[in-house]
Amino acid sequence: MTGIDALVIVVFFLIGFGIVAGLWPKKKPAQQAAAPAGEPNDTTPRWHEVLGVAQDAAPEAIEQAYRALAEQYHPSKVADLGPELRALAEEKMRAIDEAYAQAQFVRGRP
């Protein structure tokens, strides 16, 4: 084997390594530790942000905002528009329901 043969082998080895390394799945960053129950972490919106009300809003305003959002994002409203939009509506509705439940808990009404 000549020096040129060895050089060609090394070059193709490096090119192959670069291709495989580029296609290999990257490690995802570690997710943040879950917040204790009842305490949202920095990435999750708080209940009043989801419902679009002030944190010290009256219970009537909270319920009115919940009903308006529930009517707007209910999955049956977008059932005819396809499964992707229905899945998005279900996810949004889950967030709205959780925010409303958290608002009831915070306000002292279980």
N, C-alpha and C positions, 0 to 999 in steps of 0.2 A: 504494500500500500504506500502510495506516495503522499507527499505533503499536501498536494492539491486534493486528493481523495479524502484525506482526513479533514481538510478545511471544508469541503463540500458537505461531509457528513455532519460536522459541527454546526454549520450554517443552517442546514435543513432541520437539525435537531432543535435549534433555537427558534426557528420559524414555527415549527410544529408545536413547541412549548407555548409560544405566544398565542397561537390560534386556540389551543386547548384552554389556556388560562383566560382568554377573553370570553370563551363560551361557557366556562364553568360558573355555576351560580354563586353569586356573592353572598357573604354572610350578612344577615340583617342586623342592624344595631339592636342591642338588648332593649327590650321594652321597659318602660318605667315601672317601678314597683307599684303594685296596685294600692290605691289609697284605702285607708280603713273605711269600714262601712259607714255611710252617711257623710263622708267627706270627699268631695270631688277633687281629682288631681288637677294640675294646671292645664291639661289638654282637654278636659271635658267641660262643656259649658254648664254653667249653673242653671238652676231651675228657672230663675227669673229671666235669664237670657234666652232660653229655649221658648218660654211662653211670651216673651216680649213685653214684660211688665216690670215695674219698679220692684225692688226687693221688699219694700214696705207697702206694697199695694194691698188694697182692701180685698177680702175674700171674694166679693162679688166681681171685682175686676179680674181676679185670677180665673174665676170660673168662666167669665165671659170670654177671656182670651183663649182658654182651653177649648171651649165649645167652637169658637171661630176657627182655630187651627185644626181641630178634629174634623170639622166639616170640610175644610179645604184639603186636607191631606188623607182623608179616609181612603183606604185601598179600593173600595167599591166605586169611587169616583173615577178612577183611572183604569178600571178593569178592562175596558175596551181598547186601551192604548198600548197594550202589550205587557209581557211578563217582566221586562226590565223596569218599566215605570211602576208597575204594581209592587215589585220588590223594594224599590226606593221609597214608595209611599208607605209600605209596611214598616220599613226601618225608621222613617221619620215619625210615624205614628207611635212606634215603640218609645222613641225619645220623648215625644210629647206626653205620653202616658206616664213615663217615669218621672218627668219633671213635675207633672201635676200631682203625682203621689208624694213626691218629695216636698212640694209646696204645702200639701195637706199636713204632712208630718211636721214640718217646720212651724206651721201655723197652729199646731196643736189639735188638729182634727184628723184622727186616724181614718 
